[in-house]
């Protein structure tokens, strides 16, 4: 049995149970689960508050955000006024990639989102999982999590799906919902979250030949 570190990457639609599966699977396998910890580490490296980067994860900066960033770099007055460096989309992406790579080289881990599947695609000891769910299930989950109305949940799903698609395609040139990129694809609205955890665990143990 190979004792080298291994990684599990979870790509997920908003409201499909990605964090739930990640936490449960990590507990079963006895390895750490990384979600917002990646963002916290990047924020620490940049000496920024996590909240300064949170709204830029898996989405491209708007025109005005990019305009203001360029202005700060070219206008001496704005440069003097700026107290913190604002990373570009590419720089933020690269820093998250480097953080994921660094962790994966040291220990086995589960990573949620952040293009983890793409970042670790050449790792021979990796398992990639995609979680999807139908619209009613996603709306129900977002209502429960964020106390939203149905209309608000629908709008959040629409916006998140669009921004995530644009971001991932920009940096990977791939359709992240293409099933052939993954070892396992699960519709959690069809089988339930706990069954999804069971399937994921079986997939990981089978591919990596881990003991039951």
C-alpha positions as CSV (number, residue, x, y, z in Angstrom):
1,X,0.0,0.0,0.0
2,X,1.3,3.4,-1.0
3,X,1.8,5.6,2.1
4,X,2.5,8.9,0.3
5,X,0.0,11.8,0.9
6,X,-3.1,11.8,-1.2
7,X,-5.7,14.5,-1.9
8,X,-9.4,14.6,-2.5
9,X,-10.8,17.6,-4.4
10,X,-14.5,18.5,-4.2
11,X,-16.1,20.7,-6.9
12,X,-19.6,21.7,-6.1
13,X,-22.6,23.8,-7.1
14,X,-23.7,26.2,-4.5
15,X,-26.3,24.5,-2.2
16,X,-25.3,21.0,-3.2
17,X,-23.6,20.1,0.1
18,X,-19.9,20.5,-0.7
19,X,-18.9,21.6,2.8
20,X,-21.0,18.9,4.4
21,X,-19.4,16.2,2.4
22,X,-15.9,17.5,2.9
23,X,-16.3,17.6,6.7
24,X,-17.9,14.2,6.9
25,X,-15.4,12.6,4.5
26,X,-12.4,14.1,6.3
27,X,-13.7,12.6,9.6
28,X,-14.0,9.2,8.1
29,X,-10.6,9.3,6.4
30,X,-8.9,11.0,9.3
31,X,-7.4,13.8,7.2
32,X,-7.9,17.6,7.3
33,X,-10.5,19.4,5.3
34,X,-9.5,22.8,3.8
35,X,-12.1,25.3,2.8
36,X,-11.8,28.9,4.0
37,X,-8.4,28.0,5.5
38,X,-6.9,28.5,2.0
39,X,-8.3,32.1,1.9
40,X,-7.1,32.8,5.4
41,X,-3.6,31.7,4.6
42,X,-3.5,33.9,1.4
43,X,-4.9,36.9,3.4
44,X,-2.1,36.3,6.0
45,X,0.6,36.3,3.4
46,X,-0.8,39.6,2.0
47,X,-1.3,41.1,5.4
48,X,-5.0,41.7,4.6
49,X,-8.2,40.9,6.4
50,X,-9.9,37.7,5.2
51,X,-13.0,39.8,4.4
52,X,-11.0,41.9,1.9
53,X,-10.6,38.8,-0.3
54,X,-13.8,36.8,0.4
55,X,-15.9,38.5,-2.2
56,X,-13.3,37.8,-4.9
57,X,-13.1,34.0,-4.6
58,X,-14.0,32.1,-7.7
59,X,-15.1,35.2,-9.5
60,X,-13.4,37.8,-11.7
61,X,-13.0,41.4,-10.6
62,X,-15.5,43.9,-12.0
63,X,-14.4,46.5,-14.5
64,X,-14.4,49.2,-11.8
65,X,-12.3,47.1,-9.4
66,X,-9.7,46.6,-12.1
67,X,-9.9,50.3,-13.0
68,X,-9.3,51.3,-9.4
69,X,-6.4,48.9,-9.1
70,X,-4.7,50.2,-12.2
71,X,-5.3,53.8,-11.0
72,X,-3.6,53.1,-7.7
73,X,-0.5,51.8,-9.5
74,X,-0.3,54.7,-11.9
75,X,-1.5,57.7,-9.9
76,X,1.1,58.8,-7.3
77,X,-1.6,60.4,-5.1
78,X,-3.7,57.2,-5.0
79,X,-0.6,55.1,-4.5
80,X,0.3,57.1,-1.4
81,X,-3.2,56.9,-0.1
82,X,-3.4,53.2,-0.6
83,X,-2.5,51.4,2.7
84,X,-2.7,47.9,1.4
85,X,-1.7,46.1,-1.8
86,X,-4.6,44.7,-3.8
87,X,-3.7,41.6,-5.7
88,X,-4.9,41.0,-9.3
89,X,-7.2,38.1,-10.1
90,X,-4.2,36.2,-11.5
91,X,-2.1,36.9,-8.5
92,X,-4.8,35.8,-6.1
93,X,-5.4,32.6,-8.2
94,X,-1.7,31.8,-8.2
95,X,-1.4,32.3,-4.5
96,X,-4.3,30.0,-3.8
97,X,-2.8,27.4,-6.2
98,X,0.6,27.6,-4.5
99,X,-1.0,27.2,-1.1
100,X,-3.0,24.2,-2.2
101,X,0.1,22.6,-3.8
102,X,2.2,23.3,-0.7
103,X,-0.3,21.6,1.6
104,X,-0.8,18.6,-0.7
105,X,3.0,17.9,-0.7
106,X,3.1,17.7,3.0
107,X,0.0,15.8,4.0
108,X,-3.1,14.1,2.8
109,X,-6.0,16.5,2.6
110,X,-9.4,17.3,1.2
111,X,-9.9,20.6,-0.7
112,X,-13.2,22.3,-1.4
113,X,-13.5,24.4,-4.6
114,X,-10.8,26.9,-5.6
115,X,-10.1,25.0,-8.8
116,X,-8.5,22.3,-6.6
117,X,-9.2,19.6,-9.2
118,X,-7.4,21.6,-11.9
119,X,-4.5,22.6,-9.6
120,X,-3.8,19.0,-8.5
121,X,-4.8,17.3,-11.8
122,X,-1.3,15.9,-12.3
123,X,-1.1,14.4,-8.8
124,X,-1.3,10.6,-9.3
125,X,-2.7,10.2,-5.8
126,X,-5.7,12.4,-6.2
127,X,-9.5,11.8,-6.3
128,X,-11.8,14.4,-7.9
129,X,-15.4,14.6,-6.9
130,X,-18.2,16.7,-8.4
131,X,-21.4,17.5,-6.5
132,X,-24.5,18.8,-8.2
133,X,-28.1,19.2,-7.1
134,X,-31.4,20.2,-8.8
135,X,-32.8,23.7,-8.4
136,X,-35.4,23.0,-5.7
137,X,-32.8,21.3,-3.4
138,X,-30.4,24.2,-3.9
139,X,-33.0,26.8,-3.1
140,X,-34.1,24.8,0.1
141,X,-30.5,24.6,1.3
142,X,-29.8,28.3,0.7
143,X,-33.1,29.2,2.5
144,X,-31.9,27.2,5.5
145,X,-28.3,28.6,5.5
146,X,-29.0,32.2,4.9
147,X,-32.6,32.8,5.7
148,X,-33.4,33.8,2.1
149,X,-36.7,34.0,0.3
150,X,-37.1,31.7,-2.7
151,X,-36.6,34.6,-5.1
152,X,-33.4,35.7,-3.3
153,X,-32.1,32.1,-3.3
154,X,-32.8,31.8,-7.1
155,X,-30.9,35.1,-7.8
156,X,-28.0,34.0,-5.6
157,X,-27.7,30.7,-7.5
158,X,-27.9,32.4,-10.8
159,X,-25.2,35.0,-9.9
160,X,-22.9,32.4,-8.3
161,X,-23.2,30.0,-11.2
162,X,-22.4,32.7,-13.7
163,X,-19.4,34.1,-11.8
164,X,-18.0,30.7,-11.0
165,X,-18.2,29.6,-14.6
166,X,-16.5,32.8,-15.8
167,X,-13.8,32.5,-13.3
168,X,-13.0,28.8,-13.8
169,X,-13.1,29.1,-17.5
170,X,-10.8,32.1,-17.5
171,X,-8.1,30.3,-15.5
172,X,-8.5,26.7,-16.6
173,X,-10.0,27.0,-20.1
174,X,-12.3,24.2,-19.1
175,X,-16.0,23.6,-18.4
176,X,-15.9,22.6,-14.8
177,X,-19.2,20.7,-15.0
178,X,-17.8,18.3,-17.6
179,X,-18.2,14.9,-16.0
180,X,-15.1,13.4,-17.7
181,X,-12.8,15.5,-15.5
182,X,-13.9,13.7,-12.3
183,X,-13.6,10.3,-10.7
184,X,-17.0,10.6,-9.2
185,X,-20.1,12.7,-9.9
186,X,-23.0,12.7,-7.5
187,X,-26.3,14.5,-7.6
188,X,-27.0,15.0,-3.9
189,X,-30.6,15.9,-4.6
190,X,-31.1,12.4,-6.0
191,X,-29.2,10.3,-3.4
192,X,-29.0,12.5,-0.3
193,X,-26.0,13.9,1.4
194,X,-25.1,10.9,3.6
195,X,-25.3,8.5,0.6
196,X,-23.0,10.9,-1.2
197,X,-20.5,10.7,1.6
198,X,-20.7,6.9,1.5
199,X,-20.1,6.9,-2.3
200,X,-17.2,9.3,-2.0
201,X,-15.5,7.3,0.7
202,X,-15.8,4.1,-1.3
203,X,-14.4,5.9,-4.4
204,X,-11.4,7.2,-2.5
205,X,-10.6,3.9,-0.9
206,X,-11.0,2.0,-4.1
207,X,-8.9,4.3,-6.3
208,X,-6.1,4.8,-3.8
209,X,-6.4,1.2,-2.4
210,X,-6.8,2.4,1.2
211,X,-7.8,-0.1,3.9
212,X,-11.5,0.0,4.9
